[in-house]
């Protein structure tokens, strides 16, 4: 099978991420003005609660399927057998997930106030399973899902302005969110037959699949604790207003992180393929390139978000959410550490069949997050949640480096660390530009435009000035194309 261009895939996945960003950029300012802070809190609590059951249904299958399926993608019979077995396990776990969800709604009285919105969000569980997006990752097929995203995002925006017009319409907002996220997954299932034949089967090689799937599942549960538990704990220990405030911070943080992560996501199947075929030299070369590019992007982005936090909150929500600025700033370090930590977990440890190490890392980070939240949330509310998330990501990164040390030994050479220093110093210029922008302009939009444009220009000039290899490659490409 001919390998797809990583550059093209990164662009397509980046475009998909931009679409996922545009949707909340268009919708959230509108929704935050139409709905009350408490209704936004209900929406986010229900969404975060259902996320746990989506994790149960997924059972770590996606990560496992991408790693193992990449080895079979050149043989339709083999990939069809593998995909059908994995899909069948996924169906069984989905049924179990719904059973646990319905029991929780019956026995936990505090959830009764959220029951309607939880049931709406629960539609995602079955549609995520039917979507089999791991098939598209295995075959590095991003064109179809990008086009699909465009269509369903446009339909969702139209539906939002029609059906969310008054306070109390948060259930309509929840339904539209579900439609936007998984509405096309039936089409995914049908379209996936172009790559392999998927059907439910009882002929499952449980011995081969179940152990790695459960280890990865346990890791995903632990990771979700410090990614989602903060919102859940705020809802239990505080109130809907605090959850609504923190939801602004996490939404903006997630938007930015997912945009950067689009570069990383498309490389994961390639890492699994290269390591599985023992192409170690190509694997290490790609790992160094991806690490460098992600550092180049994440460091200045974190600094920029920190400096522009008040303007971003004002632009994408409203003045009543300005309290979210502090927690957003506390999440900024996590933008860098979470992306780099993801490199070691998804691109090094998982392809090397070290999912048990990923589990250990996730447990340690999750326990630290939980303990710190218990201690700090009563006094510092949403700011505690932002701080503990960043601490958890730092722990994950340090442990990821430690357990990958034999694979990456000698890989991150002096030049790489000099590049990190360059990106850090270059990012300091963003602080100066944002300070100037705040003096020159009073308009929120004008400040953002000035700061973003001139920060990018200044950062690029610094990289070109020190002859950073990534910047020079971009220049070479542009000049070569212009000559043609």
N, C-alpha and C positions, 0 to 999 in steps of 0.2 A: 504494500500500500504506500502510495506517495505521501511523504510527510507534508503537513500543512506549514505555511510560513508562520513562525512565531510572531513576527512583526504584524502580519495581517490579523492573526488571531487576537493579539494584544489590542489592536485598533478596534476590532469588532466587539471584543469583550469590554473595552473601554467605552465604546459607544453605548453598549448595553448598560453599563454602569452610569453613564451620563444620563440616559433615559430614566434610570431608577432614581437619579438625583433630581432631574427636572420635575418628575411627578410630585415629590414632596415640596420642592421649591415653589411650584405653582399652587399646590393644594394646601400645604400647612399654613401659610400666612392667611389664606382665606378661611380655613377651618378654625384656626386659633381665634379668629375674630367672631365667627358665627357661634361656635360652641363655647361653653363656659370652661374655666380651668378644671373644674371638677369632672366635667364630661370628658375632657381630654385625658384626665387621669384615669377614669374608668376604661376608656378605650385602650390606653397603654397597659394598664394592669391586666386586662383580659387578653391582650395580644401576647404579653410576656408569659402569662400563665399557660396559654395554649402552646407556646413554643416548647415547653417541657414535653408535651405529649407528641409534638412533631418529632422531637428528638427520640422519643421512645419508638415511634413508628419507623423512623429512619434507621435506628439500631446500628449506626456506624456503617451501613451498607454502602453508601455513596463513596466514601473514602476507600473502602476495601475493594469495591467494584472497579474503580478507576485504576487502582494499583495492579490488581490481578488481571482485569480485562484488557489492559494495554498489551499484555503478552499474547493474547489470542486474537487480536483484531484483524490479523491478516488471513484468518481462516474462518469463514462464515459458519461452518458447522460447529466448530469449537466455541466461538463466541456466542452462538445461539444457545448451546447447551448451558454454558456458564451464565448467560444473562437470564435464562428462564429459571434456573435454580435460585439465583440471587433475588429475582423479582418475586418468586414464590415465598421466600423467607420474608421479604418485605411486606407481602400481603398478610401473612400470619402476624407479624409484629404490629401491623396497622390495626388489625382486629383487637389485639390485646391492648393497644393504646386507647382505643375508644372505650373499651370495657372499664379501664382504670379511670378515664376521664368522667364517664357517667356516674361511677361510684363516688367519686370525689364531689360531684355536684349534689348527690343525694345526702351524703353524710356531713359535709362541711357547710354549716348554715351561713357563714359569712360570705360564701360564694353566691348565695341566692340573689344578691343585689346585682351580680355581674352575669347571671346565668344566660340571659339573651345574647349578650355580646360574646360570651365565651363560646356558645353554640355556633354563632356565625363564624367566628375565627376557626372553629374546629373543622370546618369544611376543608381547610388547607391540608389537613392530615391525609385524607384519602387522595386528594388531587396531587399532592406532592409525590405520593407513592406511584400513582398512575403516570406522572410526568416523566419518570425514568431519565432525568437529565444527565445522569452519569453515563448513559449511552453516548450522548453528544460530546461529553468530555473525553471519553475513551477514543472516539474517532476525531476529536479536535474539530468538531463541526459547530461553528459559531454563527455562520451566516443565517441559517434558518431561525435560531432562537433570537437573534438580534432583530430580524424582520418581524417576528412574532411579537416581540416586546414593544416595538413601535406601534403596531396595530392596537394591542390591548391597553397600552398606556394612553393613547389618544382617546379610545372609547371610555376609559375610566375617568379621564379629566372631564369629558363631556357629561358623563353621568353624575359626577360630583356636583357640578354647578346646577344640575337639574334637581337632584334629590337631597342635597345638603344645603338648606337655605335658612333654617331656623334652629334655635336652641332645642335640644331634644333629638336632633337628627344624627346623633353619634352612631346609632345602629346602622343607619344608611351608609355612613362613612366607613364603618367596619366592613359592611358587605362589599362596598366598592373597592376597598383595600384588598380583600380576598380575591375579588374578580381580577384586579390588576396583577396580583402576584401569581395566581395559579389557574386563572380562567381558561388558559389555552392548553392545559396539560393533557387533556383528552387528545387533542391534536398531536401533542408530542408522542403519546403512546402509539398512535396510528402511524405517524411519520417515521418512527424508529424502526419500523419493519423494513425500511430501505437498507438498513445496516445489518440487521439480524432478525431472527424470528423469536418473538417473546411470547410465552404462554405460561399459564399456571401448571405446575407439575408437583406430584408427590415424590418423584424420584430425585431426592436432594442428597447430595453427599455432605451430610451434616458434619462429619469428622473433619473434612477439609475446610469448610466455611465457618463453622460456628465459633471456634476459639478466637481467631483474629477479629471477626466481626464484633464479638462481645467485648474484647479488649478495646477496640476503637470506640465502641459505643460508650463504654465506661469513661474513656477519655473525653468524649464529646459532652457527656453529662457533667463531668467535672469542670470542663471549660465553660459550659453554659452557666455554671454557678456564679462565676465572677463576671460573666457578661450580662446575665439576666437577673440573678438573684438580688442585685442591688435594688432594682425597680420593685421586685416582689417584697423585699424587706422594708423598703420605704412605705409601700402600701400598707403593710401590717403594723409597722412600728410608728408610722407618722399618719399621713392622710392623703386624700386624692389631690389636694392642692400641691403638696410637695412632690408627688409623683408627676403631676402635670408640669411643674417647673423643671424637674430633672429630665423629663421626656424631651424637652427642647434641647438640652445639652447632649443627650445621647443620640438624638436624631441627627443633629448637625455633625457630631463626632463620627457616627456610622456612615453618613453620606461621604465624608471626606476619606475615611479609611477604605471604604469599598471602591472608591475611584482609584486610589493608589493600588489597592489589592488586585485590580483588574489585570495588571501586568503579571502578577504572580500566579493568579488562578489558571491562566492558559498554559503555564509552563509545567504544572503539576503532572499531567499525563505524560509529557515528554520526559520528565525526570524518572517516572516509573518505568517508562519504556527503555531508557538508556541504562538504568541500573539493572533492570531485569535481563537485558541482553549483555550485561557486563561490559558495556562501553564506558569504562571508568574515566578515560581521558576526556571524552566529549562531555560526560556528566559533570566533571569538576570544572571544566571550562565554562559551561552554562551556569553552574552554581555561582561562580565568581562574578560573572556578568550580571546575573539577576540581582545578587546581593548589592552590587555597586549601584545599579540603576535605582533600586528601591531606596537606598540610602540617599541618593541624589534627590529623589522626589520627596521623601517623607520628612527629612530634617527641615528644609525651608517651609514646607507646608505646615508643620507643627508650630513653627515660630510665627508664621503669618496668621494662622487661626488664633493664636494667643493674643497677638497684637490687635486683631480686628474683631475680637469676640463681641464687644458691645454693638458694633455696627452690624455684624452678622445676625445677632439675635434680634435687633430692631428690624432689619430688612426681612427676615424670614418668619418673624412672629409678630410681636408688638411690644409696646412699652411695658405692659403688665407682666411680661416674661423676663425683664431685665435682670431679675435675681438669678437667672440661669447663667450669667456671664462667669461667675466664679467657678462653678462646677465644670463649665466648658473648658476653662483655662486649666483646671486641674486634670482634665482628661487629655490635654495636649501631649504630655510626654508619652502617653500610651499609644499615640499615633505612630511614633517611631518604634517603640519597643514591641508593640504587637505585630507590626509588619515583619520586623526582623526575626521575631520569635517564630512566626508562621513559616519563614524560610526553613528554619531548622526542624520544625515538626513535620511539615508537609512535603518538603523537598529533600530532606536528608533522612530523618528517622523513620518515617512511614515507608518510603521506597526500600529502605534497608531492612525492613521487617522488624523494626524496633518499636512497634506500637506499645509494648509494655513500658518503655521509657517515656513515651508520650503520656501514657496513663499516669505514671508516677509524677511527672512534671505537672500535669493538670490537677492532680489531687493536692499536691503541696500548695500550688497557687490558689486553688479554690478554698482550701482550709484557711490559708492566710487571709484571703478576701473575706471569708465568713466571720472570722474572729475579729478582724479590724472593723467590719461593719457593725457587729454587735456592740463593740466598745465605743465607736465614734458616731454612729447615726443618731443616738439619742441627743447628743449635743450639737452636732454639726450638720445634721440632716443630709440634703442632697450633695453638699460639699464633701462629706465623708465618703459617699459612694463614688464620686469622681476620683478622689485621692486613692482609695483602696483599689480601684481598677488599674490605675497606673502602677501601683506597687506590685500587683499581681502579674502584670505584663513584664515588669523588670525581672521578677523571680523566674518567670517562664523562659525569658531570653537567656539568663545566666545558666540555668539548668540545661537548656537546649544546646548551648555551646559546649557545655561540659560533656554531655552524652554523645555529642557528634565529633568530639575532638580527634578520634582516630581517623575519621573519614576526611575531615577538613584540615588535618595536620599539614602545615606548610602551604595551605591554599591561600589563606588570607595574609598575603605577603605585605611587606613594608609599603608598597605602592598603594594597596587598598586602604590602609590606615591613614596614609597621607591624604587620600581622597576624602575620607571621612572628616579629617581636619579641615580640608578645603570647603566642604559642604557646610560645616559648622560655622567657620569664619564668614563664608559668603552669606550665610543666613543672618548673621549679625547686622548686615547692611539693611535687612528688611526692617529691623527695629528703628533705624534712623529714618528710613523712608516713611514708615507709618507715623512716626512722630511729626515729621514735616507735613504729611497729609492731614493730620488732625489740626494743625495750625492754619493751613491754607484754606480748608473747606469746613463748612458747617453742615452741609447736606450729607446724610448717611450714604446715599448712593454715590455721590461724588468722591467721598473719602475712600470707599471700597474700590472704585474704578481706578483712581489715582494710585493707591497703594499697591493694588494687584499688578497693574501694568508696569509701573516703574520698579517694583520689586523683582518681577520676572526679568526685565531688561538688565537690571543691575546684577542680579544673580548670574545670568547668562554671560554677561561681560566678564565677570570675575572668573568663571569657569574657562572661558576662551583665553583670558589673560594668563592663566596658569597652565594652559594647554591640557586641560582635562580630556581624557581619551573619549569620553562619551560626547562631550561638546564638539570635539574635533571631527568625530565621525558624522555628526549631524551636519556640520558645515561642509564636509567633503561630499555628503549625499546631495545637499542643496546645490552646491556649485556644479557637481557632475550632471545633475538633472537639468540645470539651467543651460549648460553648454549643449545638451542634446536638443 
